[in-house]
């Protein structure tokens, strides 16, 4: 039975976005294992000082909770890679994603995963592009992140199918996940699947 993962931001004792994590955990448990038996707030003992990544492993039951000091990854270069991987649930096993990361061999900071010509996600976060009016995120990501869902429900980000060939139409790029929130990337380059370079 594969283990699932939730990653929750805790800063100075504050547990961030807990209701969205609970909703995803409950949905995953119900769909994969036919149970709904973990209430996160009963199990998390938030550290009172500092920034932590709360890492929760579970399947039909809760297996482990860790509190790991967090330092954001600096990203200035991204490379698009083609793949047909599936990651609709947040599995703890990320071997398929790690295999894609090996393709860039340290030449880039991060990958953008492309399926059938459409942008999905990076290896660590959902992605969004700014068209001058709206922030748009791929309609069919690999994983529907909790921060992504929050921003969509609050109408700060909209869903749209985004082709590789569309990205020249956008002026800014942002990443979003539980730990970094919504982070606009500055002075970055993106290389597409054909080697064309885009600067933002």
C-alpha positions in Angstrom: 0.0 0.0 0.0 1.7 3.3 -1.1 2.2 5.9 1.5 0.8 9.4 0.9 2.3 12.7 2.0 1.2 16.1 3.2 3.6 19.0 3.6 2.3 21.8 5.8 4.0 25.1 6.6 4.4 26.0 10.2 5.9 29.4 11.1 6.3 30.6 14.7 3.7 28.2 15.8 1.1 29.0 13.2 -0.2 26.1 11.0 -0.8 27.4 7.5 -3.8 26.5 5.3 -4.7 23.6 7.5 -8.3 23.2 6.2 -7.1 22.7 2.6 -4.6 20.0 3.8 -7.3 18.3 5.8 -9.6 18.3 2.8 -7.0 16.8 0.5 -6.0 14.2 3.0 -9.6 13.1 3.7 -10.3 13.0 -0.1 -7.2 10.9 -0.8 -7.9 8.5 2.1 -11.5 8.0 1.0 -10.7 7.4 -2.6 -7.7 5.2 -2.2 -8.4 3.3 1.0 -12.1 3.7 1.8 -11.5 5.3 5.2 -11.6 8.8 6.8 -9.9 8.6 10.1 -7.2 11.3 10.5 -7.9 14.7 12.0 -4.7 16.6 11.5 -5.2 19.2 14.2 -5.3 16.5 16.8 -1.8 15.2 15.8 0.2 18.3 14.9 2.3 19.9 17.7 3.5 23.1 16.1 7.0 24.3 17.0 6.7 27.8 18.5 9.7 29.5 16.8 11.0 29.4 13.3 9.9 28.1 9.9 9.2 24.4 9.6 8.1 21.9 7.0 5.7 19.6 8.7 5.9 16.3 6.8 3.1 13.8 7.4 3.1 10.2 6.1 -0.1 8.2 6.0 -2.3 5.6 4.3 -5.2 4.0 6.1 -3.6 5.4 9.2 -1.1 8.0 10.3 2.4 6.7 10.2 4.8 9.6 11.0 5.0 13.4 11.5 8.3 15.3 11.2 9.1 18.9 11.7 12.0 19.9 9.4 13.6 23.4 9.4 12.9 24.9 6.0 15.1 27.0 3.7 13.5 28.0 0.3 15.2 26.8 -2.9 16.6 29.6 -5.1 15.3 29.2 -8.7 16.6 31.2 -11.6 16.6 28.7 -14.4 14.0 26.1 -15.5 14.0 23.5 -18.2 10.9 21.9 -19.8 10.9 18.2 -20.0 8.3 15.9 -21.7 6.7 13.2 -19.6 3.5 11.1 -19.3 3.8 10.5 -15.6 0.7 10.5 -13.3 0.8 12.1 -9.9 -2.8 12.9 -9.0 -2.3 11.9 -5.4 0.6 13.2 -3.3 2.6 10.0 -3.0 5.6 9.9 -0.7 7.4 8.0 -3.4 8.6 10.5 -6.0 10.9 8.3 -8.0 9.2 9.2 -11.3 9.7 12.9 -10.7 13.3 12.4 -9.4 14.0 10.5 -12.7 12.9 13.6 -14.7 15.1 15.8 -12.5 18.1 13.7 -13.4 17.6 14.8 -17.1 18.7 18.3 -16.3 21.9 17.0 -14.5 22.5 20.1 -12.4 22.4 22.5 -15.4 19.1 24.1 -14.3 17.5 24.8 -10.9 14.1 23.2 -11.7 12.0 21.4 -14.4 8.7 22.2 -15.9 6.9 19.0 -16.8 5.1 19.0 -20.1 2.4 16.5 -21.2 1.2 16.3 -24.8 2.4 19.9 -25.4 0.8 21.3 -22.3 2.5 22.7 -19.2 1.6 21.0 -16.0 3.8 21.6 -12.9 7.4 21.9 -11.7 8.8 19.2 -9.6 8.1 21.1 -6.4 5.2 23.4 -7.1 2.3 24.4 -9.2 3.1 27.2 -11.7 1.3 30.3 -12.9 1.8 32.8 -15.7 0.8 36.5 -15.9 -0.8 37.8 -19.1 -0.8 41.5 -18.0 -4.3 41.2 -16.5 -4.6 37.8 -14.8 -2.5 35.1 -13.2 -3.2 31.8 -15.0 -2.3 28.3 -13.9 -2.5 25.1 -15.9 -6.0 23.6 -15.9 -4.6 20.0 -15.7 -1.7 20.0 -13.3 0.0 16.8 -12.1 -1.1 17.6 -8.6 -3.8 20.0 -7.4 -1.9 21.7 -4.6 -3.4 23.2 -1.5 -2.1 26.7 -2.2 -3.3 26.5 -5.8 -6.8 25.6 -4.6 -6.8 28.4 -2.1 -5.9 31.0 -4.7 -8.4 29.7 -7.3 -11.2 29.7 -4.7 -10.3 33.3 -3.8 -10.1 34.3 -7.5 -6.5 35.3 -7.4 -5.6 32.7 -10.0 -7.6 31.3 -12.9 -7.3 27.9 -14.6 -6.4 27.7 -18.3 -4.9 25.2 -20.6 -1.4 26.5 -21.3 0.6 25.2 -24.3 4.4 25.4 -24.5 3.9 27.6 -27.5 1.8 30.1 -25.4 4.5 31.1 -22.9 5.8 33.9 -25.0 2.5 35.7 -24.4 3.2 36.0 -20.6 5.3 38.6 -18.8 5.8 37.0 -15.4 6.1 33.5 -13.8 5.2 32.4 -10.3 5.4 29.2 -8.3 3.0 28.2 -5.6 3.1 25.5 -3.0 2.4 25.1 0.7 5.8 26.3 1.8 6.5 29.3 -0.4 2.9 30.5 -0.9 2.6 32.4 -4.1 6.1 33.5 -5.2 6.8 35.6 -8.3 10.1 34.6 -9.9 12.5 37.4 -10.8 15.2 37.5 -13.5 14.7 33.9 -14.6 15.2 31.9 -17.8 13.0 29.1 -19.1 14.2 26.7 -21.8 11.5 24.9 -23.7 11.5 21.4 -25.1 13.1 22.6 -28.4 15.9 24.6 -26.7 14.3 28.0 -27.1 15.1 30.4 -24.3 12.6 32.8 -22.6 13.6 35.5 -20.2 11.3 36.8 -17.4 
